[in-house]
């Protein structure tokens, strides 16, 4: 009976695969074999997403944010990114994960401001921060490919990847301060990544920097002309694919051992400030409303 109930909950294709796998083993349900069959089914059944694309080939996984022209990161998109990252983590044959975006204007212009409002902010931060924990836990080298704007959450996402290759036209920045909030991930990440002085400048001014400056301060590994972007990414990916997958994972784990603990603790402290203090101010609410209403905010300092 237990077996029938489990099988009845599967899709027709799933039932076929599972029954076919178990026909030689009549009698009591073998849970371990069922689990292996379901794992195999997950590997061969393509995941379906609305806002991202995922493909795997030749030891490389490619995740594409597919919301052009600006590839805004709303809650649904963040949830899909987490699902994709957790999926590729299970593939022990992968040597590199590339994160890129559709269109020619932006890697991502940031997180959806509508999801910053009080009724959604808890859910937003939970899913947004989970993306960065998923990247750390991935244990596969990641490369962000930036061709255009990488602003706000988009800049944080690119910066959190192990390496960043950018085209000359790309721009980076954390403009959240202009909308009465601040970037929760950049706050603990940037001081270690680009130094305290530049972290203060980018976060407190909201100014954008070009790709060359991003390269000089360590936010980007390499800047190339747009027509050479794909060739440069492929060269780096192929270099990684020639290495031992297990050694790459262990080397990456070693690098993250100290950083991971500090980042999680730092992000928790930042989140307390964001939710417990910032979102209770009048200016944060005014900044978000002004952004959505496309007008200049009127600050009260409260």
C-alpha positions as CSV (number, residue, x, y, z in Angstrom):
1,X,0.0,0.0,0.0
2,X,2.8,2.4,0.9
3,X,4.5,1.8,-2.5
4,X,1.2,2.4,-4.3
5,X,0.6,5.7,-2.5
6,X,4.2,6.9,-3.4
7,X,3.9,5.9,-7.0
8,X,0.4,7.5,-7.4
9,X,1.9,10.8,-6.5
10,X,4.4,10.8,-9.3
11,X,3.9,12.1,-12.8
12,X,3.1,9.5,-15.5
13,X,6.7,9.7,-16.7
14,X,8.0,9.3,-13.2
15,X,5.8,6.3,-12.6
16,X,7.1,4.6,-15.7
17,X,10.7,5.1,-14.8
18,X,10.2,4.0,-11.2
19,X,8.0,0.9,-12.1
20,X,10.5,-0.1,-14.8
21,X,13.3,0.2,-12.2
22,X,11.5,-2.0,-9.7
23,X,9.9,-4.7,-11.7
24,X,12.8,-7.1,-11.1
25,X,12.4,-6.6,-7.3
26,X,8.8,-7.7,-6.3
27,X,7.8,-7.7,-2.7
28,X,8.5,-5.0,-0.1
29,X,9.4,-1.5,-1.0
30,X,13.1,-0.9,-1.2
31,X,13.4,2.7,-0.2
32,X,17.1,3.1,-1.0
33,X,16.4,1.9,-4.6
34,X,13.4,4.2,-4.9
35,X,15.5,7.1,-3.7
36,X,18.2,6.3,-6.3
37,X,15.6,6.1,-9.0
38,X,14.1,9.5,-8.1
39,X,17.6,11.0,-8.0
40,X,18.3,9.7,-11.4
41,X,14.9,11.0,-12.6
42,X,15.8,14.4,-11.3
43,X,19.1,14.4,-13.2
44,X,17.5,13.4,-16.6
45,X,14.4,15.6,-16.2
46,X,15.1,19.2,-17.2
47,X,14.1,21.8,-14.5
48,X,11.6,24.3,-15.6
49,X,12.0,28.0,-14.8
50,X,10.2,31.1,-15.6
51,X,12.9,33.8,-15.1
52,X,16.2,32.0,-15.5
53,X,17.8,29.5,-17.9
54,X,19.9,26.5,-16.9
55,X,22.0,24.3,-19.1
56,X,24.8,21.8,-18.4
57,X,27.3,20.5,-20.9
58,X,30.9,19.3,-20.9
59,X,31.5,19.8,-17.1
60,X,30.1,23.3,-17.3
61,X,26.8,24.7,-16.0
62,X,25.5,28.0,-17.2
63,X,22.8,29.9,-15.3
64,X,21.2,32.9,-17.2
65,X,19.0,35.5,-15.6
66,X,16.4,35.8,-18.3
67,X,14.5,39.0,-17.6
68,X,15.8,41.5,-20.1
69,X,16.4,44.3,-20.6
70,X,17.4,45.0,-17.0
71,X,17.2,41.5,-15.5
72,X,15.6,42.8,-12.3
73,X,15.8,40.3,-9.4
74,X,12.4,39.9,-7.8
75,X,11.5,37.3,-5.2
76,X,10.5,34.6,-7.7
77,X,13.7,35.0,-9.7
78,X,15.8,34.7,-6.5
79,X,14.0,31.6,-5.5
80,X,14.7,30.1,-9.0
81,X,18.4,31.0,-8.7
82,X,18.5,29.2,-5.4
83,X,16.9,26.2,-6.9
84,X,19.3,26.1,-9.8
85,X,22.4,26.5,-7.6
86,X,21.2,23.7,-5.3
87,X,20.6,21.5,-8.4
88,X,24.0,22.0,-9.9
89,X,25.7,21.4,-6.5
90,X,24.6,17.8,-6.8
91,X,26.5,17.2,-10.0
92,X,30.0,16.0,-9.1
93,X,31.2,16.1,-12.7
94,X,31.0,19.9,-13.0
95,X,34.1,22.0,-12.9
96,X,32.7,25.5,-13.4
97,X,29.4,27.4,-13.1
98,X,28.9,30.5,-15.2
99,X,26.3,33.1,-14.2
100,X,25.3,35.5,-16.9
101,X,22.2,37.5,-18.1
102,X,20.1,37.8,-21.2
103,X,20.1,40.9,-23.4
104,X,22.7,43.6,-24.0
105,X,21.9,46.2,-21.4
106,X,22.5,44.7,-18.0
107,X,23.8,41.8,-16.0
108,X,21.2,43.0,-13.4
109,X,20.1,46.4,-12.4
110,X,19.2,45.2,-9.0
111,X,16.5,43.8,-6.7
112,X,12.9,44.8,-7.4
113,X,12.1,47.9,-5.3
114,X,8.5,46.8,-4.9
115,X,9.8,43.8,-3.0
116,X,11.6,46.1,-0.5
117,X,8.4,47.4,0.9
118,X,7.5,46.4,4.5
119,X,5.0,43.7,3.6
120,X,7.6,41.8,1.5
121,X,11.0,42.8,2.9
122,X,11.4,39.8,5.2
123,X,10.7,37.3,2.4
124,X,13.0,39.3,0.0
125,X,16.0,39.3,2.3
126,X,15.6,35.6,3.2
127,X,15.6,34.6,-0.5
128,X,18.3,37.2,-1.5
129,X,20.7,36.1,1.2
130,X,20.1,32.5,0.5
131,X,21.5,33.0,-3.0
132,X,24.8,34.0,-1.4
133,X,24.8,31.1,1.0
134,X,24.1,28.9,-2.0
135,X,27.0,30.3,-3.9
136,X,29.4,29.7,-0.9
137,X,28.0,26.2,-0.4
138,X,28.3,25.3,-4.1
139,X,31.9,24.1,-3.9
140,X,32.3,24.7,-7.7
141,X,34.2,27.7,-9.1
142,X,31.8,30.4,-10.3
143,X,32.4,33.0,-13.0
144,X,30.1,36.0,-13.4
145,X,29.9,37.4,-17.0
146,X,29.0,41.1,-16.9
147,X,28.0,42.9,-20.1
148,X,26.3,46.2,-19.1
149,X,24.9,47.4,-15.8
150,X,25.6,45.5,-12.6
151,X,23.9,47.7,-10.0
152,X,22.5,47.1,-6.5
153,X,21.8,43.4,-6.0
154,X,23.2,42.7,-9.4
155,X,26.5,44.2,-8.4
156,X,26.5,42.2,-5.2
157,X,25.6,39.0,-7.1
158,X,28.5,39.5,-9.5
159,X,30.9,40.4,-6.7
160,X,30.0,37.2,-4.7
161,X,31.0,35.0,-7.6
162,X,34.6,33.7,-7.4
163,X,35.6,35.5,-10.6
164,X,34.2,38.3,-12.7
165,X,34.8,38.9,-16.4
166,X,33.3,42.2,-17.7
167,X,33.0,44.0,-21.0
168,X,34.4,47.5,-21.3
169,X,30.9,49.0,-21.4
170,X,30.0,47.6,-18.0
171,X,29.2,49.7,-15.0
172,X,29.1,48.8,-11.3
173,X,27.5,50.4,-8.3
174,X,25.4,50.3,-5.2
175,X,22.7,53.0,-5.6
176,X,20.5,51.8,-2.7
177,X,21.4,54.8,-0.6
178,X,19.6,57.0,-3.0
179,X,16.4,55.2,-2.3
180,X,16.8,55.4,1.5
181,X,18.2,51.9,2.1
182,X,21.6,50.3,1.9
183,X,23.0,47.1,0.4
184,X,22.9,44.3,3.0
185,X,25.4,42.0,1.2
186,X,27.8,44.6,0.1
187,X,28.1,45.9,3.7
188,X,29.9,42.9,5.1
189,X,31.4,41.7,1.7
190,X,33.0,44.8,0.2
191,X,35.4,45.9,3.0
192,X,37.2,42.5,2.6
193,X,36.8,42.4,-1.2
194,X,37.8,46.0,-2.2
195,X,39.0,47.5,1.1
196,X,37.2,49.8,3.6
197,X,37.8,53.1,1.8
198,X,36.3,52.0,-1.5
199,X,33.5,50.1,0.3
200,X,32.5,53.3,2.1
201,X,32.7,55.3,-1.1
202,X,30.5,53.0,-3.2
203,X,27.9,52.3,-0.5
204,X,27.6,55.8,1.0
205,X,27.6,57.8,-2.3
206,X,25.7,55.4,-4.5
207,X,28.0,56.4,-7.4
208,X,28.7,54.1,-10.3
209,X,32.2,53.1,-11.5
210,X,33.2,51.9,-14.9
211,X,34.7,48.4,-15.6
212,X,38.3,49.6,-15.6
213,X,38.0,51.1,-12.1
214,X,36.1,48.0,-10.9
215,X,39.1,46.0,-12.2
216,X,41.6,48.3,-10.4
217,X,39.9,47.9,-7.0
218,X,39.5,44.2,-7.3
219,X,35.8,44.0,-8.0
220,X,36.5,42.5,-11.4
221,X,39.2,40.1,-12.6
222,X,39.4,41.1,-16.2
223,X,37.9,43.7,-18.5
224,X,37.9,43.0,-22.3
225,X,36.3,44.5,-25.4
226,X,32.7,43.3,-25.9
227,X,33.6,41.3,-29.0
228,X,36.2,39.3,-26.9
229,X,34.0,38.7,-23.9
230,X,32.8,35.2,-24.8
231,X,36.3,34.1,-25.9
232,X,37.8,35.3,-22.7
233,X,35.1,33.5,-20.6
234,X,35.6,30.3,-22.6
235,X,39.3,30.4,-22.1
236,X,39.0,30.7,-18.4
237,X,36.3,28.0,-18.2
238,X,38.4,25.6,-20.3
239,X,41.4,26.3,-18.0
240,X,39.3,25.2,-15.0
241,X,37.8,22.2,-16.8
242,X,41.3,20.8,-17.3
243,X,41.8,20.6,-13.6
244,X,40.6,17.8,-11.3
245,X,37.0,18.5,-10.2
246,X,37.6,17.2,-6.7
247,X,40.8,19.2,-6.2
248,X,39.0,22.4,-7.5
249,X,36.2,21.8,-5.0
250,X,38.6,21.3,-2.1
251,X,40.8,24.3,-3.0
252,X,37.7,26.4,-3.1
253,X,36.5,25.1,0.2
254,X,39.8,25.9,1.8
255,X,39.6,29.5,0.5
256,X,36.1,29.9,1.9
257,X,36.7,28.3,5.3
258,X,37.5,31.5,7.1
259,X,35.4,33.8,5.0
260,X,32.2,31.8,5.3
261,X,32.0,32.1,9.0
262,X,32.7,35.8,9.1
263,X,30.3,36.5,6.2
264,X,27.4,34.7,7.8
265,X,27.9,36.4,11.1
266,X,28.4,39.8,9.5
267,X,25.3,39.4,7.3
268,X,23.2,38.4,10.3
269,X,24.4,41.6,12.1
270,X,23.7,43.7,9.0
271,X,20.2,42.2,8.7
272,X,19.4,43.1,12.3
273,X,20.2,46.8,11.5
274,X,18.3,46.7,8.2
275,X,15.1,45.1,9.6
276,X,15.2,46.3,13.2
277,X,16.3,49.9,12.6
278,X,16.4,51.0,9.0
279,X,12.9,49.8,7.9
280,X,11.4,51.6,10.9
281,X,12.6,55.0,9.8
282,X,10.5,57.5,7.9
283,X,13.3,58.2,5.4
284,X,13.5,54.6,4.3
285,X,9.8,54.5,3.5
286,X,10.0,57.9,1.8
287,X,13.0,56.8,-0.3
288,X,11.3,53.7,-1.5
289,X,8.1,55.5,-2.3
290,X,9.9,58.3,-4.1
291,X,11.8,55.7,-6.2
292,X,8.6,54.0,-7.2
293,X,6.8,57.3,-7.9
294,X,9.9,58.6,-9.9
295,X,10.4,61.7,-7.9
296,X,13.1,63.2,-5.6
297,X,12.8,62.0,-2.0
298,X,12.1,64.6,0.8
299,X,14.4,63.5,3.7
300,X,13.4,64.2,7.3
301,X,16.3,62.6,9.1
302,X,13.8,60.4,11.0
